[in-house]
Amino acid sequence: MAPNLPFKLNNPDLFRDKSLVGGEWVEAKSSKRFDVYDPGNGKVWATAPDNTAEDTDAAVKAAHEAFLTYRRENPKSRAQKLLKWDALIRENRDDLASIVTYETGKPIAESQGELDYALGFTWWFAGEAERVQGTIQTPSAPNRRVFTVKQPIGVAVALVPWNFPIAMILRKAGAALAAGCTMIVKPSPETPFSVLALAYLAEQAGFSKGVFSVLTTSLDNTPGLSESLCRHPLVKKVTFTGSTRVGKLVAKICSDGLKKCTLELGGNCPFLVFDDADLEQAANQLMALKWRHAGQACITANRVYVQAGVYDKFAEIIKEKTAALVVGHGSEKKTTMGPVTTPRSLDKADAQVEDAQKQGGKVILGGKRLMGTSGYDGYFFEPTIITSAKKEMLIAQEETFAPVMALFKFDTEEEAVQRANDTSMGLASYYFTKNIDRTWRLLENLEAGMIGMNTGNASAAESPFGGIKESGYGKESGKDVAIQEYMVTKTGTLTLSDHY
């Protein structure tokens, strides 16, 4: 364990800086470690094991051995352990939030909010564990009965991003453990410690050795470790959250072994504001959606379309509200927007702002990186608003993942829908209108897996989460569908005696 953390934990045992394999806290076979940086100051604050492909086999075999027992565990017992895990996470909420803030840079209030949101999944799936049911029916053929039973698929691997390290894990692991699967998590190199803390608490909750494992790795070794996990013959399910580019690679690799995949990929989400909308309501929802975690959410508003009649007014409302944001280190209570998590996001923000200006876009707020200026040693970028945005701009064509907002003007509903759907992505769409007829038209006509209707917050444990088109396939959370991603259906056919 690291003795000199830049923050104090109420429960020091929570901080773990070794991988968890088969219930043992271990170093990588190479004994190498990698640095983890605080995005708020750009400094190394801890190190973690740099696992590679050579560490895969032991972890998967341990998970498979645990699965052979765990799959037979009573659903009520699995539910009770999930509830105990849920209780322990709640008890350690503030400590976990501190770890998340120093890993991701997000303000402490946002990290605490992530915990509150994420805990919905452990609670929800504890209930779902006992709701898995098969079927029985009388078929058309005489003297027959057809049965279906649901069984856990096997060892599952979770490849997760850094932007919501707690929520992404609990949404995946909650479903897997409820179903009776064991899980190996490969966290992002930026956020290993929050995931390891969850693993420690799972252990304390009573999950057997090998049921929940974590292999950390550096950015350089992420591709090799991820591929080896996906290719291992004892791995039966892979769940990935990340970019569409990498998701396609994961799907191709898993196709070689016909492994079941859930892919939650990139978003280029439109946010539509009509002239009959409650502009204050729309603005408040956009503020929370866009600036949360400095714009680094897959379901954030990436393209904001505003009807011509209210365009200027809405731009002023958003500018005024955004100007009140306080940018700073996430640990400071006054901070309402922290840094981006990686320097790569700064480069992308710079490129999108420069491209927009070259094509006639007007920067009405922000527009520059703060890193290196007085008081900003970390990866900071000003919250930025661009008006007169056009579809040819980079910001319209690619996911931003930075605190840059572009406002596009439209005239008609048909135009708004066409432009909103003019993307290969289909994760989420949002719209604001008080016209009931339009509400139903937009729900049916917008091409996205999730639709926010007068809201920018559509994600919850009871709501199926997932996209269409190149935003992936499969669902996480929600009734029935999510837990089925970790199960197989077995059909039994019984022929009865003629004297039945």
C-alpha positions, 0 to 999 in steps of 0.5 A: 500500500502507498503510505503517502497519499495526497489526501486522507482516507477515513479507512486507509485499508481501502487503498490498494496498489496491487492487482487482485487475482484469485483472492490474492493481492499480487504484483505483475509477473514482471514486477514492473509498475506504472505511474498514475497522475493527478490531472489537477496538477500533472504530478505522479501520486501513486503507482500500480502493477503493470500487468501484461499478457503473461499475467492473463492465464493465471487470472482467468484460470482462477476466475474459472475455478471460482465460477465452477462453484459460484455458478451453483450458489443460490440466487438469494445468497448472491443477492445478499452478498451484493447487498453487503457490497452495496452497504460497504460502498455506501459506508466508504462513499467519501473515501471512494470519491476522494480516490476518484477525484485524484484519478479523474480530476472531477470535482469532489461533489461530482465524484460523490454524485457518481457514487450515489448514481453507481450504487443504484446498480448494486441495489438493483441487481441484488433484486434481479438476482432472484428474478431470473426465470425460465419457461415451460410451454405445451408445444404443437407436437402431441405429448411434449413439453418444452422448458427453458432454463437460464444459466450463467455464461462463465468468466466475464471480462470487463474493459472499462474507461476512466471517466466513470470508473465506479459507475462503469464497474458496478453496472457491469459487475452488478449484472455479472455477479447477480447472474452467477458469473465471475468477472475480471476487470481491466481498469483504465491506466488512469483509474486503477485505484477506485476499481481496486478499492471496489474489489477490496470491498467485494472481498469484505462483502463475502464474495469467494476468492476469484469471483471478482478480480482486477488486473491493472496495466499501463497505457502501453500494455493495455492493448496486449493485455486486453487482447489476451483476455479476449482471446483466452478460451475460458473467457466466455463474455466481454463487456467493453465501454470506450471508443468506437474504433477500439470497440470494433477491434474488440468485436473482431478479436472476440469473433474468432472465439464467438464470444458474447460481447456487449459494446457501449461505444462512442457518442456524438449526441445531439441536443435539440432546443425548439422555440416552444421549449422552456429555455431555462429548463433546457439551459439548466439541463444542458449545463449539467449534461455538458460540463459534467466531468469537463465534457468527458461523458459518452452521453454528453451533449456534443452538438447543440441545435437551437431553433432560429427564433430563440438561438441568440437568447439561448446562447446568452443564457448559456454563456451567462451560466457557463461564465459562473463556473469555477475551474480548479482542482477537484478537491477544492470545494469551490470548484465546479469544473475540474481538469480533463483527465488526460493531456490528449483531451487538451490537444483535441479541444485545441484542434476543434476550436482552431478548426471552428474559428477557421470555418467562421465559428465565433468563440463567445466564451473561453477557447484556450487551455489553462494548463501552464498559466497561473494557478493551473498546473494540471490539464485545464481548459476553459469552458468554451462556447462556439456559435455559428457552428457548421456541420463541416466543422470537426466539432460536428463530426467527432466526439469532443470529450472536452469542455467545448460546446458548439451551438448550431442553428436550425429552422424546422423540425425536419431539418433538426431531425435530419441533422441530429441523425447525420452521424454514424453514432446513435447513443443518446439524443435529447430534445426540449419542446412543449409540443406533445405531438412533436414529442412523440414524433421525435421519440420515434424519429431520432436515431439513438438508443436512449432519448432524453425528453425534456431532460438531460439525465436519462441514465438509471439502474432501472433504465436500459443503457446502450446505443444503436448504429456505431455506438454499439450493441447490447444493453446494460442496466434495466429490467431483464435485459442487462442480466441476460447479457451474462446468461445463456438459455438452455432448451429442454424438450420432454416427450410424455408417455402415451398414457399421460 
